[in-house]
Amino acid sequence: MQLDIHIHNMPLSDEKLDKIIHLQERLMAKADELKAELVAANEATNEIASDLDDLVKRVGDGSLSPAEAEEVKTQMTALKSRLQSVAAVHTPGTPV
């Protein structure tokens, strides 16, 4: 990101400069928080995708007994719940 500040014969007091620096620090902290949330969401999504791949392999070979098919159904329901909880945690919040 590029930030260009142009000051044209406008005297800035130390107070104004301090306020600008403080706002910049808050913005950078929020950006770091957002990055951390994105990493967490990405990791959770990758884990769920891996679990789904495993289930697809089990279903795809056609050798599931009725009990194993029921187990896969239970696991799919659990994965659905995990996806819903990831979505709920990582729903955009109130703008800063």
VONU-218265 format. One record per atom (N, C-alpha, C): x, y, z; residue in three letters. Coordinates in steps of 0.1 Angstrom, whole numbers, plus 2048, in hexadecimal, padded with zeros to 3 digits. Atoms other than C-alpha are relative to their C-alpha. Last residue first. Layout:
BEGIN
XYZAla...
***
This chain:
BEGIN
7F97F87F6Val77680987BVal7FF80E7FDVal7F47F8804Pro75B7F7868Pro80780880BPro8037F2802Thr7447E087BThr80D8077FBThr8067F97F5Gly74A7BC875Gly7FE80E7FDGly7FB7F27FEPro7507A6857Pro7F980780BPro8097F7807Thr74778285EThr80580E802Thr7F97F780AHis76576E868His7F78087F7His7F57F97FAVal75875E888Val80680A7F6Val8067F77F5Ala736755879Ala80B808806Ala8077F4807Ala746747859Ala7FB80A80AAla7F57F8807Val75E73186DVal7FA80D7FAVal7FA7F97F5Ser740725883Ser80C8097FASer8097F67FBGln72C71C864Gln80780980BGln8017F680ALeu749709855Leu7F780C804Leu7F37F97FFArg74E6F6876Arg80080C7F5Arg8007F87F4Ser7296ED876Ser80D808802Ser80A7F5803Lys72A6E1853Lys80080980BLys7F97F7808Leu7496CC85CLeu7F780C7FCLeu7F67F97F8Ala7366BC878Ala80880A7F8Ala8087F77F8Thr7196B3861Thr809809809Thr8047F5809Met7326A5848Met7F880A808Met7F57F7802Gln741690864Gln7FD80C7F7Gln7FE7F97F3Thr71F68286EThr80C80A7FFThr80B7F67FFLys71767A84ALys80280880DLys7FD7F6809Val739668847Val7F580B801Val7F57F97FAGlu731654866Glu80480C7F7Glu8067F87F6Glu70F64A857Glu80B809807Glu8077F5807Ala72163E838Ala7F980A80AAla7F57F7804Glu73962A84EGlu7F980C7F8Glu7FB7F97F4Ala71B61A85FAla80B80A7FDAla80A7F67FBPro70A61283EPro80580880CPro80B8077FBSer72B603831Ser7F580A805Ser8057FC7F2Leu74161881CLeu7F47F7804Leu7FF80C7F7Ser7536077FFSer7FB80380ESer80C809801Gly74A61F7E3Gly8007F5809Gly7FC80E803Asp76D62D7DFAsp7F57F6800Asp7FD80380EGly7606507DBGly8047F27FDGly80D802807Val7506537FEVal8037FB7F2Val80780B7FAArg77164E810Arg7F37FD7F9Arg7F880D803Lys7846647F8Lys7F97F4805Lys80380380EVal76967F7FBVal8077F47FCVal80D806801Leu76C67E821Leu7FC7FC7F1Leu80080E7FAAsp791683820Asp7F37F97FFAsp7F9808809Asp78D6A1808Asp8017F1805Asp80A80480BLeu7736AF81FLeu8077F77F6Leu80A80A7FAAsp78B6AD83DAsp7F67FC7F5Asp7F980C7FESer7A66BF828Ser7F77F5805Ser7FF80680EAla78D6DA81EAla8087F3800Ala80D805804Ile7856DF843Ile8007FA7F2Ile80280C7F8Glu7A96E384CGlu7F37F97FCGlu7F780B805Asn7AF6FB830Asn7FE7F3807Asn80580480DThr79171083AThr8087F57FAThr80C8077FDAla79D71285EAla7FA7FA7F3Ala7FB80D7FAGlu7C071C853Glu7F37F8803Glu7FA80880BAsn7B173783BAsn8047F2806Asn80B805809Ala79A745856Ala8067F77F5Ala80880A7F8Ala7B774786FAla7F57FA7F7Ala7F880C7FFVal7CD758855Val7F97F5807Val7FF80680DLeu7B277184CLeu8087F3801Leu80D806802Glu7AC779871Glu8007F87F3Glu80180C7F7Ala7D177F876Ala7F37F97FEAla7F880A806Lys7D2796857Lys8007F3809Lys80680680CLeu7B57A9864Leu8087F57FALeu80B8097FBGlu7C57AE886Glu7F97F97F5Glu7FA80C7FAAsp7E57BB875Asp7F57F6805Asp7FB80880BAla7D17D3860Ala8067F3805Ala80C806805Lys7BF7E0880Lys8047F77F4Lys80480A7F6Ala7E17E6890Ala7F47F87FAAla7F780C802Met7ED7F8870Met7FC7F580AMet80380680DLeu7CE80F871Leu8097F37FELeu80C8077FFArg7D3816896Arg7FC7F87F3Arg7FE80C7F7Glu7F781F891Glu7F47F8802Glu7F880A808Gln7EE836874Gln8037F3808Gln80980680ALeu7D4847889Leu8067F67F7Leu8098097F8His7ED84D8A5His7F67F97F7His7F880C7FDIle80685B88CIle7F87F6808Ile7FE80780DIle7EC87387EIle8087F3803Ile80D807804Lys7E287D8A1Lys8017F87F4Lys80180C7F6Asp8078838ABAsp7F37F97FDAsp7F780A805Leu80B89988BLeu7FE7F3809Leu80680680CLys7EC8AD895Lys8097F47FALys80C8077FCGlu7F98B38B8Glu7FA7F97F4Glu7FC80D7FAAsp81C8BB8ACAsp7F47F8803Asp7FB7FF7F2Ser80C8D7898Ser8047F2804Ser80680A7F8Leu8098D5872Leu80680180ELeu7F88047F4Pro80F8F485EPro7F97F5808Pro80A8017F5Met7FE8F383CMet8087FC80DMet8007F47F7Asn814901821Asn7F57FF80BAsn7FE7F4808His80A8E380AHis7FF80D80AHis8037F47F7Ile80D8C281BIle80580C7F9Ile7FC7F4806His80A8A3804His7FC80C80AHis8057F57F9Ile808881814Ile80680D7FAIle7FA7F3803Asp80C8637FEAsp7F980B808Asp8077F57FALeu80484180CLeu80880C7FDLeu7F87F4801Gln80D8227F7Gln7F780C806Gln8087F4800Met800800800Met80980C800Met
***
